[in-house]
Amino acid sequence: MSSVPLAETVAALIPQARTELAELVSFASVADWRQFPKSESEKAAGWITRALRADGFQDVALLDTPDGTQSVYGYLPGPADAPTVLLYAHYDVQPPLDESAWLSPPFELTERDGRWYGRGAADCKGGLLMHLTALRALREQGGVPVNVKVIVEGSEEQGTGGLERYAEEHPDLLKADTIVIGDAGNFRLGLPTVTSALRGMAVLEVRVATLEGNLHSGMFGGAAPDALAALIQILASLRDATGATTIDGVDASGEWPGIVYEEADFRQDAKVLDGVALVGTGGISDRLWARPAVTVLGIDAPPVIGATPSVQATAGALVSVRVPPGFDAAKTADALTAHLRAAAPWGARVEVTQRGSGQPFAADTGSPAYAAMAEAMQEAYGQQMAEAGNGGSIPLCNTLATLYPRAEILLIGLSEPDARIHAVNESVSPEELERLSLTEALFLRRYAAAQSATQGV
C-alpha cells in the first residue's frame, strides 16, 4: 500500500477528472431525441465504454434497453470472497432550456467563481467521475478491495424505465451486496449527506378538446367553449388557495421526521423573488419530502408571437406528480387521472395518457453499509454525516430493492443546492467532487474490512 495519504492521491487525480468531465459534458446527451440527435447520446455512451475499458473493467457492454436507449455496464474484479458493490450514475441530461440565459455554453465545461459550469456537470456526469476517481485512487494505493459493478444509465431523466425493465429481464447482471447511487447530493455545500428517501413520480399528458376547429373569437367568443380556458381551469383545480397540491382522494398531510429545512435557506436556494410567497403549508421538509406535489411541466397552446384572435379547439399539458415513500405512484397516477377528468368544465373531452412513472424509495439507514459511509464522511469532511430526503425521483432504486432485497442501498452525489441541476447554469463544485471521491474510496475500504471481519467471526 502507498505511503501517500489517500486524500493526496484523490487530490492529484482531480485535474484528470476535470478533463474527462469536460469531454463528457460536450455531448448533448438529452434522451429526448425530438430536441437533440440520438447520436449525441450514442457518443456519450461510447465515451463511457472506452473509459471503463481503459480503467481495467471487464465485460464492458452497451446494453440496449427496451425504451430504445443504451446503458453502459462494466465489471472490475476484486479480491476473492470480497463483497460486490454496484456503482450507479446516468449520462443522459436535462435539456439546457433557454440557452441564452446560460452565462457560458451549456455543453462546454467552463470554470467560473470556483465552480465548473455545464449541463450534466453535477447531474449526473460528475457522479460517474466521482466513481472513477475513487476507484483510481484505490488502485494507486494498492488495489480496489471489493468487486465493482458499474452501471451508467441513458434514460434516467426521461423516466421511461428502460434500465428498470432490462434489470428485471436480466436479474443477475446488477446483483450486489451494496449499491451506491451517485445521483443525489449534500443537503448543503460542504455538509456530508446521505439521502434516505426519494419521492416517486408519475408523468401524465392531458389533452382537452371542445370544438372541431378553431373559431374567430369575435364571431364566436363568449359562447363557444374554449379548450385552452378549460385546460387552465382543470390545472388550477390541482392547487388550493395556498398553492398546496390537491388531488381528490390523495392525502397531503405528511410530516418529515428528520432534518429541518429552514424557510430562509429554501428561499435562497430556490432563488425566490422578493415579495413572492412560498406555496403550501407546514414545514419546508414536509412539503418537499413527505407530501405529493404536482407540477405543470409544459403546455401546448399558441405562443404569444404569432397568436391569432381565435377560440382554441384543443389544448394540452404535461403534468407530473411527485409522491413520497408510503405512496404508490401508480395509484396516485390513477387518482390524478380521475381528478383531471372530473375537473373538466362544460363537458369538455379530456384524454389522459401516462408518459412515465417510478415508485418512491426509503433506505434502511441502520445497515452496516451506512455505518461505513458515516465513518468515511466523517474522515473526508471532518463532520458528522447528515440524513435528508430528496424530492427527486430515481425509479431504478425500487427496482433494485425489489430484485435484491438483501442489498444495502446508499445515495450520495454532487447535486447540492448551489449546483442548480435541471436549471440554467448548472454547475459542480470541484471541492465537493474531491471530497466525495475521497468519501467513496474510504467507504469501499471500510465496507470491505467490515465484511471481512464479519466473515471471519
Secondary structure, 3 states (H helix, E strand, C coil): CCCCCHHHHHHHHHHHHHHHHHHHHCCCCECCCCCCCHHHHHHHHHHHHHHHHHCCCEEEEEEECCCCCEEEEEEECCCCCCCEEEEEEECCECCCCCHHHCCCCCCCCEEECCEEECCCCCCCHHHHHHHHHHHHHHHHCCCCCCEEEEEEECCHHHCCCHHHHHHHHCCCCCCCCEEEECCCCCCECCECEEEEEECEEEEEEEEEECCCCCEEHHHHCCCCCCHHHHHHHHHHCCECCCCCECCCCCCCCCCCCCCCCCHHHHHHHHCCCCCCCCCCCCCHHHHHHCCCEEEEEEEECCCCCCCCCEECCEEEEEEEEEECCCCCHHHHHHHHHHHHHHCCCCCCEEEEEEEEEECCEECCCCCHHHHHHHHHHHHHHCCCCEEEEECCCCCHHHHHHHHCCCCEEEECCCCCHHHCCCCCCCEECHHHHHHHHHHHHHHHHHHHHHHHHHHHC
